Amino acid sequence: MTIHQTYIGCDIAKAMIDVFDPLSRRFSRVANEPAALAGFAAGLVPGSFVVFEATGHHDKALRHAFARAGIPCARLNPMMVRRFAQARGRLAKTDRVDARILSEIGAMFRPDADTPPCPGRERLAALARRRDQLVATRALELRHRDETGEATVVADIEAAITNLSLRIAALEAEIASHVETLDGLAEQAARLTSAPGIGKVTAVTLLAHMPELGTISPKAIASLAGLAPFANDSGTRTGRRSIRGGRPRLRRALYMAALGAIRANQRFKAFYQAIAQRSGSKKCAIIAVAMPMAREAGRMV
């Protein structure tokens, strides 16, 4: 017997989740907390497929509830959802309208189910994100130190920088230890760091923020990282290609890795110089180096 897919739309807020069921044509509301979400997931009929917008940490409990219940789901880009609503003439925006729109998107486009969340990878992502925050704070303090000549202030900033450096080192040690506990991840990290220009920080960033590594094509990886150029042509006009979208943290990591590769690797340096001369843009040339690095990372894993 064939079970037809029912696409249920969920609009997620911090406290509540609005649900639209296309079979009953009814709306319901569920508290956004683990016990209520577990009951909601357990009560879904076979063939249910849930569609919702990416909402940062507010959808975490929902994703875990679906994973435990074996319910497939897809997390969509909010901009795409809004543009779909506008194309359908739905200019009003309420929680119920959004839940219905998400159900309609599921039925029309039939998105692939997301990979169930892995607690180990989520912890790795949280640790990596916290390290990034501390590194950014340290960089800000370094700028503050350079902008003042007051000895007392400089001493206070130096103390803060020392403390931040210690905390960053501790987090990096925790990240390295955690990677060793995850099946296959240490081996993937070792393979990634064997690629030219990819160091430990870049490898951890890729593993933490791109769980799709090893399951999608190298070209798709470059697109997820926001490094794939998009055409901008119309009629007889051929516009300048540009990158957009993707995951900003991955793009930044690969951009910095490309800078290191250009300095350390003659092949990348020659490629960078050729692109920079032809395009007249050093930034464009760095991105051109980062893109094959992203693809190579996909092949390594």
DADAQUI-V51628 format. One record per residue. N is the residue number from 0. RES is the residue in one small letter. BURIAL is + if it has 16 or more other C-alpha atoms within 10 Angstrom, else -. Layout:
n=N res=RES burial=BURIAL
n=N res=RES burial=BURIAL
This chain:
n=0 res=m burial=-
n=1 res=t burial=-
n=2 res=i burial=-
n=3 res=h burial=-
n=4 res=q burial=-
n=5 res=t burial=+
n=6 res=y burial=+
n=7 res=i burial=+
n=8 res=g burial=+
n=9 res=c burial=+
n=10 res=d burial=+
n=11 res=i burial=+
n=12 res=a burial=-
n=13 res=k burial=-
n=14 res=a burial=-
n=15 res=m burial=-
n=16 res=i burial=+
n=17 res=d burial=+
n=18 res=v burial=+
n=19 res=f burial=+
n=20 res=d burial=+
n=21 res=p burial=+
n=22 res=l burial=-
n=23 res=s burial=-
n=24 res=r burial=-
n=25 res=r burial=-
n=26 res=f burial=-
n=27 res=s burial=-
n=28 res=r burial=-
n=29 res=v burial=+
n=30 res=a burial=+
n=31 res=n burial=+
n=32 res=e burial=+
n=33 res=p burial=-
n=34 res=a burial=-
n=35 res=a burial=-
n=36 res=l burial=+
n=37 res=a burial=+
n=38 res=g burial=-
n=39 res=f burial=+
n=40 res=a burial=+
n=41 res=a burial=-
n=42 res=g burial=-
n=43 res=l burial=+
n=44 res=v burial=-
n=45 res=p burial=-
n=46 res=g burial=-
n=47 res=s burial=+
n=48 res=f burial=+
n=49 res=v burial=+
n=50 res=v burial=+
n=51 res=f burial=+
n=52 res=e burial=+
n=53 res=a burial=+
n=54 res=t burial=+
n=55 res=g burial=-
n=56 res=h burial=-
n=57 res=h burial=+
n=58 res=d burial=+
n=59 res=k burial=+
n=60 res=a burial=+
n=61 res=l burial=+
n=62 res=r burial=+
n=63 res=h burial=+
n=64 res=a burial=+
n=65 res=f burial=+
n=66 res=a burial=+
n=67 res=r burial=-
n=68 res=a burial=+
n=69 res=g burial=-
n=70 res=i burial=+
n=71 res=p burial=+
n=72 res=c burial=+
n=73 res=a burial=+
n=74 res=r burial=+
n=75 res=l burial=+
n=76 res=n burial=-
n=77 res=p burial=-
n=78 res=m burial=-
n=79 res=m burial=-
n=80 res=v burial=+
n=81 res=r burial=+
n=82 res=r burial=-
n=83 res=f burial=+
n=84 res=a burial=+
n=85 res=q burial=-
n=86 res=a burial=-
n=87 res=r burial=-
n=88 res=g burial=-
n=89 res=r burial=-
n=90 res=l burial=-
n=91 res=a burial=-
n=92 res=k burial=-
n=93 res=t burial=-
n=94 res=d burial=+
n=95 res=r burial=+
n=96 res=v burial=+
n=97 res=d burial=+
n=98 res=a burial=+
n=99 res=r burial=+
n=100 res=i burial=+
n=101 res=l burial=+
n=102 res=s burial=+
n=103 res=e burial=+
n=104 res=i burial=+
n=105 res=g burial=+
n=106 res=a burial=+
n=107 res=m burial=-
n=108 res=f burial=-
n=109 res=r burial=-
n=110 res=p burial=+
n=111 res=d burial=-
n=112 res=a burial=-
n=113 res=d burial=-
n=114 res=t burial=-
n=115 res=p burial=-
n=116 res=p burial=-
n=117 res=c burial=-
n=118 res=p burial=-
n=119 res=g burial=+
n=120 res=r burial=+
n=121 res=e burial=-
n=122 res=r burial=-
n=123 res=l burial=+
n=124 res=a burial=+
n=125 res=a burial=-
n=126 res=l burial=+
n=127 res=a burial=+
n=128 res=r burial=+
n=129 res=r burial=-
n=130 res=r burial=+
n=131 res=d burial=+
n=132 res=q burial=-
n=133 res=l burial=+
n=134 res=v burial=+
n=135 res=a burial=-
n=136 res=t burial=-
n=137 res=r burial=+
n=138 res=a burial=-
n=139 res=l burial=-
n=140 res=e burial=+
n=141 res=l burial=+
n=142 res=r burial=-
n=143 res=h burial=-
n=144 res=r burial=+
n=145 res=d burial=-
n=146 res=e burial=-
n=147 res=t burial=-
n=148 res=g burial=-
n=149 res=e burial=-
n=150 res=a burial=-
n=151 res=t burial=-
n=152 res=v burial=-
n=153 res=v burial=+
n=154 res=a burial=-
n=155 res=d burial=-
n=156 res=i burial=+
n=157 res=e burial=-
n=158 res=a burial=-
n=159 res=a burial=+
n=160 res=i burial=+
n=161 res=t burial=-
n=162 res=n burial=-
n=163 res=l burial=+
n=164 res=s burial=-
n=165 res=l burial=-
n=166 res=r burial=-
n=167 res=i burial=+
n=168 res=a burial=-
n=169 res=a burial=-
n=170 res=l burial=+
n=171 res=e burial=+
n=172 res=a burial=-
n=173 res=e burial=-
n=174 res=i burial=+
n=175 res=a burial=+
n=176 res=s burial=-
n=177 res=h burial=+
n=178 res=v burial=+
n=179 res=e burial=-
n=180 res=t burial=-
n=181 res=l burial=-
n=182 res=d burial=-
n=183 res=g burial=-
n=184 res=l burial=+
n=185 res=a burial=+
n=186 res=e burial=-
n=187 res=q burial=+
n=188 res=a burial=+
n=189 res=a burial=-
n=190 res=r burial=+
n=191 res=l burial=+
n=192 res=t burial=+
n=193 res=s burial=-
n=194 res=a burial=-
n=195 res=p burial=+
n=196 res=g burial=+
n=197 res=i burial=+
n=198 res=g burial=+
n=199 res=k burial=-
n=200 res=v burial=+
n=201 res=t burial=+
n=202 res=a burial=+
n=203 res=v burial=+
n=204 res=t burial=+
n=205 res=l burial=+
n=206 res=l burial=+
n=207 res=a burial=+
n=208 res=h burial=+
n=209 res=m burial=+
n=210 res=p burial=+
n=211 res=e burial=+
n=212 res=l burial=+
n=213 res=g burial=-
n=214 res=t burial=-
n=215 res=i burial=-
n=216 res=s burial=-
n=217 res=p burial=+
n=218 res=k burial=+
n=219 res=a burial=+
n=220 res=i burial=+
n=221 res=a burial=+
n=222 res=s burial=+
n=223 res=l burial=+
n=224 res=a burial=+
n=225 res=g burial=+
n=226 res=l burial=+
n=227 res=a burial=+
n=228 res=p burial=+
n=229 res=f burial=-
n=230 res=a burial=-
n=231 res=n burial=-
n=232 res=d burial=-
n=233 res=s burial=-
n=234 res=g burial=-
n=235 res=t burial=-
n=236 res=r burial=-
n=237 res=t burial=-
n=238 res=g burial=-
n=239 res=r burial=-
n=240 res=r burial=-
n=241 res=s burial=-
n=242 res=i burial=-
n=243 res=r burial=-
n=244 res=g burial=-
n=245 res=g burial=+
n=246 res=r burial=-
n=247 res=p burial=-
n=248 res=r burial=+
n=249 res=l burial=+
n=250 res=r burial=+
n=251 res=r burial=+
n=252 res=a burial=+
n=253 res=l burial=+
n=254 res=y burial=+
n=255 res=m burial=+
n=256 res=a burial=+
n=257 res=a burial=+
n=258 res=l burial=+
n=259 res=g burial=+
n=260 res=a burial=+
n=261 res=i burial=+
n=262 res=r burial=-
n=263 res=a burial=-
n=264 res=n burial=-
n=265 res=q burial=-
n=266 res=r burial=-
n=267 res=f burial=+
n=268 res=k burial=+
n=269 res=a burial=-
n=270 res=f burial=-
n=271 res=y burial=+
n=272 res=q burial=-
n=273 res=a burial=-
n=274 res=i burial=+
n=275 res=a burial=+
n=276 res=q burial=-
n=277 res=r burial=-
n=278 res=s burial=-
n=279 res=g burial=-
n=280 res=s burial=-
n=281 res=k burial=-
n=282 res=k burial=-
n=283 res=c burial=+
n=284 res=a burial=+
n=285 res=i burial=+
n=286 res=i burial=+
n=287 res=a burial=+
n=288 res=v burial=+
n=289 res=a burial=+
n=290 res=m burial=+
n=291 res=p burial=+
n=292 res=m burial=+
n=293 res=a burial=+
n=294 res=r burial=+
n=295 res=e burial=+
n=296 res=a burial=+
n=297 res=g burial=+
n=298 res=r burial=+
n=299 res=m burial=+
n=300 res=v burial=+
